């Protein structure tokens, strides 16, 4: 059985077909306005190129920038009610206090504060007031809002109040959709609440998008299951994506990092993914992206859910070069997917980074004479600027002096020099579709995050029990039992609870059944 990986980028939609570890076809199509047209076209091309019969495709994995683009562009977001359980504490900074105005307007800016929440040591701030929740439900209903985000102070320590409040509001508002902050973010009320509000506002778009992916595959003639890739490089099924669209935000860079690791055989490296518009730089640890430990800014809003540590710069194959000598600038503007019309080598009028690489004889594409007409001095000066931007970005992501390799992937990686400082650059085979390969090799994960009492069992037994639970979840989601391995674990003693309580978070991953 064959697997198809698709990555929907801002410039191109890539698709690959894989048989085990072998790549049978890799194609690029321009991303279309409606997104689905580009998905259907790239899958059709890949099927034609490989000759694989449609009924032998076992699954399709899709990486998409759909949801993060909605946030960045402030489009397709629903009005959302933010309910914070905190009174009488945590009133000085109301929900969405630090959001950009246009972003707050996009989700309606409506919030309610109610009694509830816990201290960091697990004590109640105040009990829930059901009459108060009924009043809030009536006001949300009167405002005609159907999307609700509930956050409670220190809910990652104790999420009971969020769940009870949701049940109460659901009785009064049966049509509403709910997002609980404890299911998405970590400690840090504002960032966790921000992530929950953002997630709630994207639920409607998520339902439409997931259905549209299904329609696109049906139009191509595929009836197999499909999955969407999430921030940590693992897969979610359609129901999970509909519930947690924010978990796809950084799946693009994650897919290229996982694809780069697979194509090169390197598990510890710096990955530089150069697209048409931007360059994303990240670090691989044991074949998975290093996670960001601090808050992550999405569209001007601070959040704190699992995201890969990625540094992006405005440099790509379509980046525009302007001016001469000391006044020369590289970026930040790009011709993007219009490179085939606007770059000098394709008969256009705009000098791009791709023209520079061709003019210096490093690549042969399009009209080489047009690129050479830029003049040797300007070509060398522009290339020095491009190299400097890449070196600075790589050095920013490097955490040790170890001589790890740099993996260059993405269609624009022809800009990369052979060497960056003391690190060698590897451009693996199929480098231009690495992100689609990353989607195709996505694994299934199982996660446990709960509190164990160590009064009667040892820490080792508790970890073993958590691992067993996570493994069972992964198998239930479609992972092969013999392929499951531990990806991440942490245990934190909770001094305020009786019976030597410890919170254990543990994640396992496994390959998908073919």
Helices and strands as residue ranges (DSSP letters): E 2-8, E 12-19, E 22-30, H 36-50, G 54-56, E 57-64, H 66-73, E 81-87, H 101-106, E 110-115, H 130-142, E 147-152, H 160-172, E 177-180, G 181-183, H 189-220, E 225-229, E 234-236, H 238-243, G 245-248, H 251-264, E 269-274, E 279-285, E 288-289, E 296-298, E 301-303, E 310-313, E 319-322, G 325-327, E 329-334, G 336-338, H 339-342, G 344-346, H 353-359, H 368-372, H 376-397, E 406-409, G 411-415, E 419-420, E 423-426, G 431-433, H 434-440, E 443-453, H 459-476, G 481-483, E 485-493, E 501-510
